[in-house]
Amino acid sequence: KLTRLLQGSLGGNARTAMVCCASPAAVAHQETLATLRFASRAKRVTCAPRCNEAKDDRALLRQYEGEIAQLRKELSALQRSGGAGPS
């Protein structure tokens, strides 16, 4: 249940640190085992955080112009080689 609650925090675009506490007391044996199992499952969750990019209009325009130029080159190459393309 706890893993399901923390699912949004454990993965995605964030770095997460987790501290799990275990007790040496005999009465806390079951709780300690459950905590260690949870920690083991949480440790296997992978995340690849990356910086969010806030692009202004000019940067987006440059990006799209570059994509359009690349697509035009690919289309031209396909038309020259006799591949499928608009006629």
mmCIF file of the C-alpha atoms, coordinates in Angstrom:
data_MODEL
# 
_entry.id   MODEL 
# 
loop_
_atom_site.group_PDB 
_atom_site.id 
_atom_site.type_symbol 
_atom_site.label_atom_id 
_atom_site.label_alt_id 
_atom_site.label_comp_id 
_atom_site.label_asym_id 
_atom_site.label_entity_id 
_atom_site.label_seq_id 
_atom_site.pdbx_PDB_ins_code 
_atom_site.Cartn_x 
_atom_site.Cartn_y 
_atom_site.Cartn_z 
_atom_site.occupancy 
_atom_site.B_iso_or_equiv 
_atom_site.pdbx_formal_charge 
_atom_site.auth_seq_id 
_atom_site.auth_comp_id 
_atom_site.auth_asym_id 
_atom_site.auth_atom_id 
_atom_site.pdbx_PDB_model_num 
ATOM 1  C CA . LYS A 1 1  ? 0.000  0.000  0.000   1.00 0.00 ? 1  LYS A CA 1 
ATOM 2  C CA . LEU A 1 2  ? 2.767  2.418  0.882   1.00 0.00 ? 2  LEU A CA 1 
ATOM 3  C CA . THR A 1 3  ? 4.588  1.718  -2.390  1.00 0.00 ? 3  THR A CA 1 
ATOM 4  C CA . ARG A 1 4  ? 1.388  2.531  -4.279  1.00 0.00 ? 4  ARG A CA 1 
ATOM 5  C CA . LEU A 1 5  ? 1.000  5.799  -2.347  1.00 0.00 ? 5  LEU A CA 1 
ATOM 6  C CA . LEU A 1 6  ? 4.586  6.833  -3.027  1.00 0.00 ? 6  LEU A CA 1 
ATOM 7  C CA . GLN A 1 7  ? 4.573  5.716  -6.665  1.00 0.00 ? 7  GLN A CA 1 
ATOM 8  C CA . GLY A 1 8  ? 4.509  9.276  -7.992  1.00 0.00 ? 8  GLY A CA 1 
ATOM 9  C CA . SER A 1 9  ? 7.463  10.259 -5.811  1.00 0.00 ? 9  SER A CA 1 
ATOM 10 C CA . LEU A 1 10 ? 9.568  7.162  -6.460  1.00 0.00 ? 10 LEU A CA 1 
ATOM 11 C CA . GLY A 1 11 ? 9.676  7.456  -10.235 1.00 0.00 ? 11 GLY A CA 1 
ATOM 12 C CA . GLY A 1 12 ? 9.454  10.157 -12.802 1.00 0.00 ? 12 GLY A CA 1 
ATOM 13 C CA . ASN A 1 13 ? 11.276 13.419 -12.979 1.00 0.00 ? 13 ASN A CA 1 
ATOM 14 C CA . ALA A 1 14 ? 12.557 13.652 -9.406  1.00 0.00 ? 14 ALA A CA 1 
ATOM 15 C CA . ARG A 1 15 ? 15.401 12.484 -7.251  1.00 0.00 ? 15 ARG A CA 1 
ATOM 16 C CA . THR A 1 16 ? 14.202 10.597 -4.204  1.00 0.00 ? 16 THR A CA 1 
ATOM 17 C CA . ALA A 1 17 ? 15.964 9.661  -0.984  1.00 0.00 ? 17 ALA A CA 1 
ATOM 18 C CA . MET A 1 18 ? 14.443 7.182  1.411   1.00 0.00 ? 18 MET A CA 1 
ATOM 19 C CA . VAL A 1 19 ? 15.375 6.270  4.967   1.00 0.00 ? 19 VAL A CA 1 
ATOM 20 C CA . CYS A 1 20 ? 14.052 3.038  6.465   1.00 0.00 ? 20 CYS A CA 1 
ATOM 21 C CA . CYS A 1 21 ? 14.488 2.323  10.159  1.00 0.00 ? 21 CYS A CA 1 
ATOM 22 C CA . ALA A 1 22 ? 14.917 -1.155 11.595  1.00 0.00 ? 22 ALA A CA 1 
ATOM 23 C CA . SER A 1 23 ? 14.727 -2.153 15.241  1.00 0.00 ? 23 SER A CA 1 
ATOM 24 C CA . PRO A 1 24 ? 16.892 -4.788 16.968  1.00 0.00 ? 24 PRO A CA 1 
ATOM 25 C CA . ALA A 1 25 ? 14.073 -5.540 19.429  1.00 0.00 ? 25 ALA A CA 1 
ATOM 26 C CA . ALA A 1 26 ? 12.507 -8.993 19.207  1.00 0.00 ? 26 ALA A CA 1 
ATOM 27 C CA . VAL A 1 27 ? 8.988  -7.570 19.449  1.00 0.00 ? 27 VAL A CA 1 
ATOM 28 C CA . ALA A 1 28 ? 9.565  -5.502 16.279  1.00 0.00 ? 28 ALA A CA 1 
ATOM 29 C CA . HIS A 1 29 ? 10.782 -8.496 14.261  1.00 0.00 ? 29 HIS A CA 1 
ATOM 30 C CA . GLN A 1 30 ? 7.814  -8.611 11.832  1.00 0.00 ? 30 GLN A CA 1 
ATOM 31 C CA . GLU A 1 31 ? 7.729  -4.863 11.314  1.00 0.00 ? 31 GLU A CA 1 
ATOM 32 C CA . THR A 1 32 ? 11.472 -4.776 10.663  1.00 0.00 ? 32 THR A CA 1 
ATOM 33 C CA . LEU A 1 33 ? 11.156 -7.550 8.055   1.00 0.00 ? 33 LEU A CA 1 
ATOM 34 C CA . ALA A 1 34 ? 8.280  -5.729 6.361   1.00 0.00 ? 34 ALA A CA 1 
ATOM 35 C CA . THR A 1 35 ? 10.314 -2.506 6.329   1.00 0.00 ? 35 THR A CA 1 
ATOM 36 C CA . LEU A 1 36 ? 13.322 -4.275 4.794   1.00 0.00 ? 36 LEU A CA 1 
ATOM 37 C CA . ARG A 1 37 ? 11.127 -5.891 2.130   1.00 0.00 ? 37 ARG A CA 1 
ATOM 38 C CA . PHE A 1 38 ? 9.625  -2.512 1.305   1.00 0.00 ? 38 PHE A CA 1 
ATOM 39 C CA . ALA A 1 39 ? 13.089 -0.936 1.113   1.00 0.00 ? 39 ALA A CA 1 
ATOM 40 C CA . SER A 1 40 ? 14.193 -3.726 -1.220  1.00 0.00 ? 40 SER A CA 1 
ATOM 41 C CA . ARG A 1 41 ? 11.215 -3.110 -3.534  1.00 0.00 ? 41 ARG A CA 1 
ATOM 42 C CA . ALA A 1 42 ? 11.683 0.664  -3.446  1.00 0.00 ? 42 ALA A CA 1 
ATOM 43 C CA . LYS A 1 43 ? 15.378 0.264  -4.242  1.00 0.00 ? 43 LYS A CA 1 
ATOM 44 C CA . ARG A 1 44 ? 14.514 -1.508 -7.506  1.00 0.00 ? 44 ARG A CA 1 
ATOM 45 C CA . VAL A 1 45 ? 12.460 1.433  -8.773  1.00 0.00 ? 45 VAL A CA 1 
ATOM 46 C CA . THR A 1 46 ? 14.413 3.243  -11.446 1.00 0.00 ? 46 THR A CA 1 
ATOM 47 C CA . CYS A 1 47 ? 14.091 6.878  -12.353 1.00 0.00 ? 47 CYS A CA 1 
ATOM 48 C CA . ALA A 1 48 ? 15.939 9.042  -14.808 1.00 0.00 ? 48 ALA A CA 1 
ATOM 49 C CA . PRO A 1 49 ? 15.533 12.652 -13.735 1.00 0.00 ? 49 PRO A CA 1 
ATOM 50 C CA . ARG A 1 50 ? 16.292 15.337 -16.267 1.00 0.00 ? 50 ARG A CA 1 
ATOM 51 C CA . CYS A 1 51 ? 16.016 19.104 -16.303 1.00 0.00 ? 51 CYS A CA 1 
ATOM 52 C CA . ASN A 1 52 ? 12.797 20.561 -17.569 1.00 0.00 ? 52 ASN A CA 1 
ATOM 53 C CA . GLU A 1 53 ? 13.446 22.906 -20.433 1.00 0.00 ? 53 GLU A CA 1 
ATOM 54 C CA . ALA A 1 54 ? 11.542 26.131 -20.624 1.00 0.00 ? 54 ALA A CA 1 
ATOM 55 C CA . LYS A 1 55 ? 11.945 27.255 -24.212 1.00 0.00 ? 55 LYS A CA 1 
ATOM 56 C CA . ASP A 1 56 ? 10.989 30.653 -25.447 1.00 0.00 ? 56 ASP A CA 1 
ATOM 57 C CA . ASP A 1 57 ? 9.264  31.229 -28.793 1.00 0.00 ? 57 ASP A CA 1 
ATOM 58 C CA . ARG A 1 58 ? 12.497 31.911 -30.663 1.00 0.00 ? 58 ARG A CA 1 
ATOM 59 C CA . ALA A 1 59 ? 14.131 28.706 -29.428 1.00 0.00 ? 59 ALA A CA 1 
ATOM 60 C CA . LEU A 1 60 ? 11.065 26.689 -30.414 1.00 0.00 ? 60 LEU A CA 1 
ATOM 61 C CA . LEU A 1 61 ? 11.038 28.340 -33.833 1.00 0.00 ? 61 LEU A CA 1 
ATOM 62 C CA . ARG A 1 62 ? 14.719 27.447 -34.389 1.00 0.00 ? 62 ARG A CA 1 
ATOM 63 C CA . GLN A 1 63 ? 14.036 23.869 -33.284 1.00 0.00 ? 63 GLN A CA 1 
ATOM 64 C CA . TYR A 1 64 ? 11.072 23.504 -35.630 1.00 0.00 ? 64 TYR A CA 1 
ATOM 65 C CA . GLU A 1 65 ? 12.959 25.071 -38.543 1.00 0.00 ? 65 GLU A CA 1 
ATOM 66 C CA . GLY A 1 66 ? 15.742 22.545 -38.010 1.00 0.00 ? 66 GLY A CA 1 
ATOM 67 C CA . GLU A 1 67 ? 13.244 19.676 -37.951 1.00 0.00 ? 67 GLU A CA 1 
ATOM 68 C CA . ILE A 1 68 ? 11.582 20.941 -41.136 1.00 0.00 ? 68 ILE A CA 1 
ATOM 69 C CA . ALA A 1 69 ? 14.959 21.236 -42.892 1.00 0.00 ? 69 ALA A CA 1 
ATOM 70 C CA . GLN A 1 70 ? 15.863 17.685 -41.853 1.00 0.00 ? 70 GLN A CA 1 
ATOM 71 C CA . LEU A 1 71 ? 12.521 16.334 -43.059 1.00 0.00 ? 71 LEU A CA 1 
ATOM 72 C CA . ARG A 1 72 ? 12.927 18.147 -46.403 1.00 0.00 ? 72 ARG A CA 1 
ATOM 73 C CA . LYS A 1 73 ? 16.375 16.548 -46.864 1.00 0.00 ? 73 LYS A CA 1 
ATOM 74 C CA . GLU A 1 74 ? 14.933 13.108 -46.122 1.00 0.00 ? 74 GLU A CA 1 
ATOM 75 C CA . LEU A 1 75 ? 12.035 13.682 -48.535 1.00 0.00 ? 75 LEU A CA 1 
ATOM 76 C CA . SER A 1 76 ? 14.416 14.878 -51.246 1.00 0.00 ? 76 SER A CA 1 
ATOM 77 C CA . ALA A 1 77 ? 16.634 11.822 -50.774 1.00 0.00 ? 77 ALA A CA 1 
ATOM 78 C CA . LEU A 1 78 ? 13.630 9.502  -50.985 1.00 0.00 ? 78 LEU A CA 1 
ATOM 79 C CA . GLN A 1 79 ? 12.385 11.165 -54.157 1.00 0.00 ? 79 GLN A CA 1 
ATOM 80 C CA . ARG A 1 80 ? 15.824 10.904 -55.792 1.00 0.00 ? 80 ARG A CA 1 
ATOM 81 C CA . SER A 1 81 ? 16.154 7.229  -54.925 1.00 0.00 ? 81 SER A CA 1 
ATOM 82 C CA . GLY A 1 82 ? 12.707 6.439  -56.324 1.00 0.00 ? 82 GLY A CA 1 
ATOM 83 C CA . GLY A 1 83 ? 11.168 5.849  -52.893 1.00 0.00 ? 83 GLY A CA 1 
ATOM 84 C CA . ALA A 1 84 ? 7.624  6.674  -51.958 1.00 0.00 ? 84 ALA A CA 1 
ATOM 85 C CA . GLY A 1 85 ? 6.896  10.349 -51.826 1.00 0.00 ? 85 GLY A CA 1 
ATOM 86 C CA . PRO A 1 86 ? 4.527  12.968 -53.156 1.00 0.00 ? 86 PRO A CA 1 
ATOM 87 C CA . SER A 1 87 ? 4.628  13.411 -56.913 1.00 0.00 ? 87 SER A CA 1 
# 
